[in-house]
Amino acid sequence: MKNKPRRRLLFTATAVVSLLTSYSQVKVAKVSSYVNPFIGTAAHGHTYPGVTVPFGMVQLSPDNGTEGWDWCSGYHYSDSVIAGFSHTHLSGTGIGDLADISVLPIVNKPAGFDKITSRFSHDREKAGAGYYSVVLDDFNIKAELTASERTGYHRYTFPRAENAMIRFNLGFAINWDKPVETHFKQIDSFTFVGYRYSTGWAKDQRVFFAVRVSKPVKQVRLFTNGRAIAASEAKSAATVACLLFNTTENEQVQMQVSLSYANEEGALATLAAEKGHTFDKVKEQAVAAWESTLSKVSVTTSDNKLKEVFYTALYHSFEAPVLFNDINGNYKNAKGNLAHADYPVYSVSSLWDVFRAESPLFTLLQPERVPHIIRSYMDFYKQYGLLPVWDLHFNETNCMTGYHCIPIVADAVLKGIAGIDAKQALEAMKKSAMQDIRGTNWYRQYGYLPQDKMGSSVTITLEYAFDDWCIAQVAKKAGNPDDYAMFMKRSASWKNLFDSTIGFARAKKADGSWVTPFDPYYSEHDADKAMFTEGNSWQHSWFVPQDVSGLIQAYGGITPFVTKLDSLFTISSEIKGQNTSPDISGLIGQYAHGNEPSHHIAYLYNYAGMPAKTADRVRYITRNLYTNQPDGLCGNEDCGQMSAWFIWSAIGFYPVNAASGEYVIGAPLFDKVSIQLPQQKRFTVIAKGVSDKNRYIQKATLNGKPYTASFIRHADIVKGGELVFVMGSTPSATWGVLPKDIPGGAN
């Protein structure tokens, strides 16, 4: 009898320990552990699986050595070979460039310049925040990668070999990129320096590097333009350097490769500053950097797959822009000259994409970094004479339409981000808007861009009109009423190309006549022939975020507007034309979530007082077009924009007008989201009873007070507080439906 209570006590104690252990595991689980860098490496996501730190200069990742659009990042999940690990990559763009300083560990091959690859298996490949590893099957070498801000760290576990080597192939290139001059020099048996100059999409790329290996090399073999040379230094268009070792079984060789975009001295300075840093310590620091950055947002859900999608999206959003000045503060500027800054300078700005959602996300989650990003754009302006359009390593690629640095700078100015002068910003914006290139002269002359003057005329007109609205708001804040009036007038230019008789934006000639024939399903990828950039009229006609109420009127009122909007999602997904754009993907009817021009459209129902329809569309997209698989993105990641859309939408709202400081409410995914703000403030979004079925907001409170607006302002969020939604399975007849609750009133 005495034993029974003791057994019960033992069981109870065991249960308590088990519960406490379980609780402890949940409590200490790192959000960075949910990052899956393989998301987006298949289909057309164009992401890379390798390592970087938030906004880091180094993006160290494997390259397959395969040409083609789906290898824009150097890697595609469908491939089975690795040609090397290079130190710079573009995340999710449609352009194949960079892939600088390619390195491959090898055994049982003679030193040489011939192409060498190794097979690999995804079963022996791992990727996470701050760490990547793979086994090179042909050589039985385990390669591990991690990174600091400016240095790539390699650890190779070799088999026993008398002819082990680490090969630098400075002639390696992908797609658009082509080396023009490369250099490699031995300093001593541990240390090497060099550079790689190349041309491609960015015409003047220069990256300098310094290398330290943990084991002295027994010999260095150099090759220039396909022939061996007996020297300790080589310079050619395509230099190959083979560092030779003897290795024992399972011997680990570590290597650091530090970068500079200014000179070899800058790379050596970083190498010296990180002397003694071990692979494991740097890996720990890289993971910690991601943990600190990603944990600014905590989500509550029982769906771990959803957490994986969310935190990987957050990770992808913080890979670019990238740090560009070296440890000495130096970098190559927009004119190709040496420049210096005593603050972080950033480059790689896919502005046509990221102005829509990623840049507004930075103002919420990266407010301490935004002033430096904006200052980098202003530095570009001072050097080049115009704000950047698509800046790649301080090269103006002039890629894509619009001048969308303007809404990014405007958003920061209008939100009162510290350190940004509204008058200086206005000066830079006006310079871009008053230039005589990229069709701006005809746009000003005619009030639209005529198709017989320049291709992609409809998209350009619509986007210039939005950019002009942004300039007007900054002019107003800077106290310049004349500029405000002029640019507000220009912001209505979209009306000149909107045909209300058919409910579509379409092209006009210089004489004012419509271009015929017209087919809203038609797509032409050639920018000079196209009327719409990477899309058709169905997708582009909705881009009037500065005047949605005016767009509704152009359709003839709310009923025809909503009818047309419904049709967008339900009609045939056929895209017509002989040279359609491959960017049109993720189709729901003619809505194309795989490309950025569609990203705001699902939220337009709120402007018609129908937030339940927004909830339907947004919930379908978040649940069906984002997964935790390699093909989990339905289009190019585009430096984080595709992921930024998901982050906003999963939290519960989205910046339809990216410079308005107003976020349109949709369909929150999580039970709870808590956002860490400066000064120890928090903003929390709670969705009571949320589920796939319960996607409709029934009522809401903001800081305990009833909240009926179907939008929320940035200014209210950054004060901190709590937004509570009560969710239900049927649309509410009262929430968000009255005129006073419709977004855009401040526009």
SEMI-217992 format. One record per residue (C-alpha): residue in one letter; x, y, z. Coordinates in steps of 0.05 Angstrom, whole numbers, padded with zeros to 5 digits, always signed. Layout:
<pts>
AXYZ/...
</pts>
This chain:
<pts>
M+00000+00000+00000/K+00057+00049+00017/N+00088+00039-00052/K+00027+00063-00090/P+00030+00136-00071/R+00105+00136-00085/R+00092+00108-00155/R+00041+00162-00167/L+00089+00215-00143/L+00144+00188-00188/F+00097+00188-00248/T+00075+00259-00232/A+00146+00284-00225/T+00165+00250-00290/A+00106+00282-00325/V+00124+00350-00297/V+00196+00343-00320/S+00171+00321-00389/L+00124+00380-00394/L+00178+00429-00371/T+00228+00399-00421/S+00176+00405-00476/Y+00160+00476-00456/S+00234+00493-00453/Q+00245+00465-00523/V+00187+00506-00550/K+00210+00568-00514/V+00282+00565-00538/A+00266+00544-00610/K+00302+00592-00656/V+00261+00625-00710/S+00323+00620-00755/S+00315+00545-00753/Y+00253+00552-00796/V+00292+00583-00854/N+00295+00537-00915/P+00340+00570-00968/F+00319+00516-01018/I+00251+00551-01025/G+00252+00585-01093/T+00311+00545-01121/A+00265+00506-01168/A+00214+00529-01219/H+00227+00603-01235/G+00244+00628-01165/H+00317+00641-01182/T+00341+00641-01109/Y+00407+00613-01085/P+00415+00563-01028/G+00482+00587-01002/V+00503+00632-00945/T+00500+00705-00929/V+00485+00748-00868/P+00431+00802-00868/F+00447+00851-00924/G+00518+00822-00927/M+00570+00836-00981/V+00584+00762-00990/Q+00534+00713-01019/L+00573+00648-01020/S+00535+00594-01057/P+00543+00535-01105/D+00539+00543-01180/N+00519+00487-01227/G+00556+00516-01285/T+00494+00511-01328/E+00471+00567-01374/G+00399+00590-01379/W+00345+00634-01350/D+00330+00587-01292/W+00403+00590-01271/C+00403+00665-01259/S+00426+00653-01188/G+00477+00603-01211/Y+00439+00544-01182/H+00375+00507-01198/Y+00347+00450-01156/S+00337+00406-01218/D+00412+00403-01231/S+00459+00348-01208/V+00529+00378-01213/I+00568+00433-01179/A+00622+00473-01216/G+00644+00514-01157/F+00626+00559-01099/S+00627+00633-01118/H+00622+00693-01072/T+00571+00740-01103/H+00500+00723-01126/L+00434+00756-01144/S+00374+00731-01106/G+00314+00716-01150/T+00326+00764-01207/G+00313+00750-01280/I+00385+00768-01298/G+00445+00722-01294/D+00505+00761-01269/L+00559+00762-01215/A+00582+00693-01191/D+00651+00722-01176/I+00711+00685-01148/S+00691+00612-01162/V+00726+00560-01119/L+00724+00484-01122/P+00760+00432-01078/I+00785+00373-01119/V+00824+00308-01112/N+00851+00259-01164/K+00851+00310-01220/P+00912+00344-01250/A+00919+00419-01241/G+00891+00452-01303/F+00842+00499-01336/D+00793+00449-01364/K+00721+00451-01339/I+00713+00408-01277/T+00648+00392-01241/S+00625+00343-01189/R+00561+00306-01182/F+00522+00316-01118/S+00458+00291-01085/H+00405+00332-01048/D+00406+00276-00997/R+00475+00299-00976/E+00462+00374-00983/K+00440+00419-00926/A+00422+00493-00923/G+00400+00539-00867/A+00407+00610-00843/G+00483+00620-00842/Y+00505+00550-00863/Y+00508+00507-00925/S+00541+00440-00937/V+00544+00388-00992/V+00585+00326-01008/L+00620+00329-01076/D+00609+00257-01096/D+00662+00253-01150/F+00716+00274-01100/N+00687+00249-01034/I+00697+00319-01005/K+00649+00350-00956/A+00644+00425-00969/E+00617+00471-00915/L+00604+00545-00923/T+00588+00604-00877/A+00599+00679-00880/S+00611+00743-00843/E+00592+00810-00873/R+00652+00815-00920/T+00684+00745-00917/G+00665+00677-00943/Y+00687+00619-00899/H+00700+00550-00928/R+00714+00484-00893/Y+00731+00425-00936/T+00738+00354-00908/F+00784+00317-00955/P+00799+00243-00964/R+00871+00220-00962/A+00904+00248-01024/E+00972+00269-01049/N+00941+00313-01103/A+00887+00351-01065/M+00874+00421-01088/I+00831+00482-01081/R+00821+00513-01150/F+00803+00586-01163/N+00771+00593-01231/L+00768+00668-01242/G+00744+00658-01313/F+00680+00624-01289/A+00619+00662-01311/I+00543+00652-01317/N+00496+00676-01371/W+00507+00751-01383/D+00573+00758-01346/K+00641+00757-01381/P+00709+00766-01347/V+00754+00819-01379/E+00813+00819-01332/T+00831+00774-01273/H+00890+00773-01226/F+00917+00723-01175/K+00980+00732-01133/Q+01013+00690-01080/I+01036+00730-01018/D+01061+00670-00978/S+01044+00597-00970/F+00979+00616-00933/T+00958+00682-00965/F+00936+00704-01034/V+00904+00765-01066/G+00871+00780-01132/Y+00814+00813-01170/R+00762+00799-01223/Y+00738+00852-01271/S+00679+00833-01314/T+00624+00860-01358/G+00554+00837-01368/W+00487+00866-01348/A+00529+00912-01304/K+00582+00938-01352/D+00636+00953-01301/Q+00642+00902-01246/R+00704+00899-01203/V+00714+00854-01143/F+00779+00847-01104/F+00794+00790-01057/A+00844+00765-01005/V+00851+00692-00985/R+00878+00656-00925/V+00882+00580-00920/S+00892+00542-00855/K+00944+00495-00884/P+01005+00517-00923/V+01003+00500-00996/K+01058+00457-01024/Q+01053+00487-01093/V+01013+00538-01133/R+00999+00524-01207/L+00975+00583-01248/F+00942+00584-01317/T+00927+00644-01360/N+00880+00639-01420/G+00888+00564-01424/R+00963+00556-01414/A+01007+00541-01354/I+01056+00594-01330/A+01115+00588-01282/A+01103+00647-01235/S+01074+00668-01169/E+01028+00718-01202/A+00981+00716-01261/K+00940+00766-01298/S+00894+00750-01357/A+00822+00750-01380/A+00811+00681-01349/T+00861+00662-01295/V+00859+00594-01260/A+00899+00583-01195/C+00908+00514-01165/L+00930+00510-01092/L+00960+00440-01081/F+00963+00401-01016/N+00974+00332-00987/T+00916+00311-00943/T+00903+00256-00894/E+00837+00219-00887/N+00783+00267-00862/E+00831+00325-00857/Q+00796+00392-00855/V+00824+00452-00892/Q+00793+00519-00876/M+00795+00580-00920/Q+00774+00653-00915/V+00759+00696-00976/S+00750+00770-00960/L+00721+00819-01010/S+00726+00892-01028/Y+00695+00932-01085/A+00751+00983-01080/N+00820+00950-01080/E+00862+00892-01055/E+00882+00933-00995/G+00810+00934-00971/A+00804+00859-00979/L+00869+00848-00941/A+00846+00895-00886/T+00783+00852-00875/L+00825+00789-00876/A+00871+00818-00823/A+00812+00841-00781/E+00783+00771-00781/K+00848+00734-00769/G+00838+00676-00721/H+00764+00671-00734/T+00745+00597-00738/F+00692+00568-00784/D+00649+00545-00726/K+00653+00612-00691/V+00634+00650-00754/K+00577+00602-00767/E+00552+00614-00697/Q+00555+00689-00708/A+00520+00684-00776/V+00463+00644-00745/A+00459+00694-00688/A+00455+00752-00737/W+00397+00719-00773/E+00363+00701-00707/S+00368+00773-00683/T+00340+00800-00749/L+00285+00749-00759/S+00261+00749-00687/K+00237+00820-00695/V+00173+00786-00717/S+00145+00729-00675/V+00086+00689-00700/T+00039+00641-00663/T+00013+00582-00702/S+00012+00506-00696/D+00030+00501-00770/N+00105+00492-00774/K+00105+00490-00850/L+00073+00558-00849/K+00128+00582-00802/E+00179+00556-00851/V+00147+00594-00909/F+00142+00657-00867/Y+00212+00659-00838/T+00244+00640-00904/A+00205+00697-00936/L+00232+00744-00883/Y+00302+00716-00895/H+00296+00727-00970/S+00271+00798-00959/F+00335+00814-00920/E+00386+00788-00970/A+00387+00852-01011/P+00407+00907-01020/V+00478+00887-01002/L+00534+00921-00965/F+00581+00952-01017/N+00636+00992-00983/D+00694+00954-00952/I+00722+00955-00882/N+00760+01019-00898/G+00696+01052-00923/N+00717+01050-00996/Y+00680+01028-01058/K+00676+01038-01134/N+00625+01092-01147/A+00576+01103-01204/K+00629+01137-01246/G+00680+01082-01235/N+00721+01123-01186/L+00744+01107-01116/A+00694+01134-01065/H+00692+01134-00989/A+00636+01134-00938/D+00640+01128-00863/Y+00571+01095-00862/P+00545+01031-00895/V+00535+01039-00970/Y+00486+00991-01004/S+00479+00967-01075/V+00439+00915-01116/S+00371+00949-01118/S+00316+00918-01160/L+00274+00980-01153/W+00218+00963-01202/D+00203+00904-01157/V+00220+00924-01086/F+00187+00993-01083/R+00119+00958-01079/A+00126+00920-01013/E+00197+00905-00992/S+00220+00977-00983/P+00158+00995-00941/L+00173+00932-00901/F+00243+00959-00886/T+00212+01022-00856/L+00176+00978-00806/L+00227+00923-00793/Q+00293+00956-00812/P+00284+01029-00793/E+00356+01035-00769/R+00381+01013-00838/V+00334+01054-00881/P+00372+01120-00874/H+00436+01087-00901/I+00398+01055-00959/I+00367+01122-00977/R+00434+01157-00969/S+00465+01106-01016/Y+00412+01125-01069/M+00427+01198-01057/D+00502+01184-01064/F+00487+01150-01130/Y+00449+01211-01152/K+00506+01258-01134/Q+00555+01215-01173/Y+00512+01197-01233/G+00466+01256-01238/L+00402+01216-01230/L+00371+01170-01178/P+00383+01097-01195/V+00334+01056-01236/W+00365+00987-01225/D+00432+00993-01191/L+00479+00933-01195/H+00546+00946-01160/F+00537+01020-01173/N+00525+01008-01247/E+00462+01038-01276/T+00431+00981-01316/N+00370+01025-01333/C+00329+00961-01329/M+00253+00961-01325/T+00204+01018-01329/G+00188+01079-01285/Y+00237+01114-01239/H+00219+01076-01177/C+00274+01100-01131/I+00225+01158-01123/P+00170+01122-01084/I+00223+01090-01039/V+00255+01157-01022/A+00186+01189-01017/D+00161+01136-00969/A+00220+01147-00923/V+00211+01223-00926/L+00137+01221-00914/K+00145+01172-00855/G+00195+01220-00824/I+00254+01171-00824/A+00311+01208-00791/G+00369+01235-00831/I+00332+01248-00897/D+00326+01319-00922/A+00260+01330-00959/K+00286+01388-01001/Q+00347+01349-01024/A+00304+01289-01039/L+00256+01333-01079/E+00314+01361-01120/A+00338+01290-01137/M+00267+01267-01154/K+00254+01326-01200/K+00320+01313-01236/S+00296+01242-01253/A+00227+01266-01272/M+00253+01322-01317/Q+00306+01283-01354/D+00301+01272-01430/I+00314+01197-01432/R+00271+01135-01421/G+00212+01169-01456/T+00204+01224-01404/N+00207+01280-01456/W+00149+01250-01496/Y+00111+01235-01432/R+00114+01308-01413/Q+00099+01332-01483/Y+00037+01290-01496/G+00013+01275-01426/Y+00027+01202-01440/L+00081+01163-01476/P+00059+01149-01549/Q+00071+01078-01572/D+00099+01102-01638/K+00153+01140-01600/M+00174+01084-01552/G+00154+01013-01533/S+00123+00992-01467/S+00086+01058-01470/V+00025+01040-01427/T+00065+01011-01370/I+00113+01070-01371/T+00057+01121-01371/L+00020+01088-01313/E+00084+01081-01272/Y+00109+01152-01286/A+00041+01177-01263/F+00049+01142-01196/D+00120+01166-01188/D+00096+01236-01202/W+00044+01230-01146/C+00101+01211-01099/I+00141+01272-01120/A+00080+01316-01107/Q+00073+01291-01036/V+00147+01306-01021/A+00139+01375-01053/K+00080+01387-01006/K+00121+01366-00946/A+00180+01409-00969/G+00134+01470-00975/N+00136+01476-01050/P+00063+01487-01074/D+00082+01499-01147/D+00117+01432-01153/Y+00060+01399-01115/A+00009+01426-01165/M+00050+01408-01226/F+00064+01336-01205/M-00006+01324-01180/K-00030+01344-01250/R+00020+01296-01281/S-00002+01240-01234/A-00069+01239-01271/S-00035+01221-01337/W-00060+01150-01331/K-00128+01175-01351/N-00102+01192-01421/L-00091+01118-01435/F-00151+01088-01400/D-00207+01070-01448/S-00270+01073-01406/T-00311+01044-01463/I-00278+00976-01454/G-00248+00983-01384/F-00175+00974-01403/A-00112+01016-01407/R-00085+01014-01477/A-00034+01048-01522/K-00043+01111-01562/K-00003+01140-01619/A+00025+01211-01619/D-00035+01235-01659/G-00081+01214-01603/S-00111+01153-01637/W-00114+01085-01604/V-00065+01032-01628/T-00102+00976-01663/P-00112+00918-01661/F-00121+00913-01586/D-00126+00848-01546/P-00123+00851-01470/Y-00096+00779-01469/Y-00038+00796-01514/S+00034+00796-01488/E+00098+00815-01523/H+00164+00805-01486/D+00205+00850-01532/A+00205+00916-01495/D+00210+00957-01559/K+00148+00924-01589/A+00108+00913-01526/M+00054+00960-01499/F+00060+00929-01430/T+00123+00907-01393/E+00123+00833-01377/G+00048+00828-01380/N-00016+00848-01415/S-00072+00898-01407/W-00111+00852-01360/Q-00052+00855-01311/H-00029+00927-01319/S-00095+00966-01324/W-00102+00965-01248/F-00038+01003-01233/V-00067+01068-01207/P-00050+01060-01133/Q-00049+01136-01123/D-00121+01144-01146/V-00162+01081-01138/S-00225+01122-01129/G-00211+01154-01196/L-00201+01086-01227/I-00268+01063-01199/Q-00301+01123-01231/A-00266+01108-01297/Y-00299+01040-01296/G-00367+01073-01285/G-00374+01061-01211/I-00367+01007-01158/T-00410+00954-01191/P-00375+00952-01259/F-00308+00960-01224/V-00319+00899-01180/T-00349+00859-01238/K-00286+00872-01278/L-00242+00856-01218/D-00279+00791-01207/S-00268+00774-01280/L-00193+00783-01274/F-00190+00723-01226/T-00241+00678-01262/I-00230+00685-01337/S-00185+00642-01380/S-00110+00642-01363/E-00091+00640-01437/I-00036+00689-01455/K-00037+00706-01528/G+00022+00724-01573/Q+00081+00693-01608/N+00133+00720-01559/T+00097+00722-01492/S+00135+00741-01429/P+00160+00683-01387/D+00151+00727-01326/I+00075+00719-01330/S+00067+00662-01280/G+00026+00643-01219/L-00037+00654-01258/I-00107+00657-01227/G-00148+00675-01287/Q-00108+00733-01315/Y-00082+00754-01247/A-00007+00737-01248/H+00021+00733-01178/G+00089+00710-01205/N+00104+00781-01229/E+00101+00845-01190/P+00050+00887-01229/S-00006+00843-01201/H+00016+00846-01128/H-00031+00901-01104/I-00093+00880-01143/A-00125+00831-01095/Y-00130+00887-01043/L-00169+00934-01089/Y-00236+00906-01066/N-00227+00943-01001/Y-00232+01009-01039/A-00301+00987-01063/G-00323+00970-00992/M-00317+00895-01003/P-00261+00871-00957/A-00289+00800-00956/K-00271+00793-01030/T-00200+00816-01014/A-00198+00763-00959/D-00219+00709-01008/R-00166+00727-01059/V-00109+00739-01010/R-00122+00676-00970/Y-00122+00634-01034/I-00056+00664-01056/T-00021+00656-00990/R-00044+00584-00983/N-00034+00560-01054/L+00023+00600-01086/Y+00073+00597-01028/T+00099+00530-01001/N+00159+00504-00964/Q+00184+00466-01025/P+00239+00485-01075/D+00184+00505-01124/G+00149+00544-01069/L+00152+00610-01106/C+00109+00620-01168/G+00156+00672-01199/N+00222+00707-01192/E+00239+00725-01120/D+00266+00792-01147/C+00311+00811-01089/G+00256+00798-01038/Q+00193+00829-01066/M+00157+00762-01077/S+00171+00744-01005/A+00154+00814-00979/W+00084+00807-01008/F+00075+00744-00967/I+00102+00774-00903/W+00054+00833-00905/S-00005+00790-00926/A+00008+00737-00873/I+00011+00792-00819/G-00055+00818-00846/F-00045+00879-00890/Y-00008+00906-00951/P+00018+00974-00978/V-00024+00982-01041/N+00003+01053-01049/A+00075+01042-01028/A+00087+01115-01009/S+00021+01131-00974/G+00039+01104-00906/E-00027+01066-00909/Y-00034+00990-00907/V-00097+00956-00934/I-00124+00900-00890/G-00134+00831-00919/A-00135+00762-00887/P-00086+00749-00830/L-00057+00679-00828/F-00031+00673-00757/D-00065+00670-00689/K-00017+00724-00666/V+00040+00766-00695/S+00084+00809-00652/I+00130+00860-00684/Q+00189+00889-00645/L+00194+00965-00656/P+00247+01015-00635/Q+00248+01041-00564/Q+00223+00974-00536/K+00154+00983-00567/R+00114+00926-00597/F+00056+00922-00645/T+00014+00859-00641/V-00038+00832-00689/I-00085+00780-00660/A-00134+00742-00704/K-00183+00706-00657/G-00209+00641-00685/V-00170+00647-00750/S-00169+00586-00795/D-00174+00569-00869/K-00249+00573-00861/N-00250+00632-00814/R-00216+00682-00859/Y-00266+00739-00855/I-00258+00795-00805/Q-00323+00805-00765/K-00300+00862-00722/A-00236+00893-00697/T-00206+00936-00642/L-00144+00979-00641/N-00116+00988-00571/G-00183+00967-00543/K-00226+01014-00584/P-00272+00992-00641/Y-00237+00996-00708/T-00279+00992-00771/A-00229+01018-00823/S-00205+00967-00874/F-00135+00998-00871/I-00085+01018-00819/R-00033+01073-00820/H+00041+01065-00810/A+00039+01121-00759/D-00009+01081-00716/I+00033+01018-00720/V+00099+01050-00699/K+00067+01078-00636/G+00060+01006-00613/G-00004+00974-00591/E-00052+00917-00607/L-00097+00905-00666/V-00148+00850-00653/F-00190+00817-00706/V-00248+00771-00691/M-00251+00722-00749/G-00311+00684-00777/S-00331+00637-00832/T-00378+00685-00868/P-00368+00756-00893/S-00387+00811-00845/A-00442+00858-00867/T-00414+00915-00825/W-00338+00914-00820/G-00300+00957-00870/V-00359+00969-00916/L-00377+01042-00904/P-00347+01100-00943/K-00310+01125-00882/D-00276+01057-00874/I-00248+01055-00945/P-00173+01065-00955/G-00144+01122-00996/G-00181+01179-00965/A-00116+01216-00951/N-00094+01210-01023/
</pts>
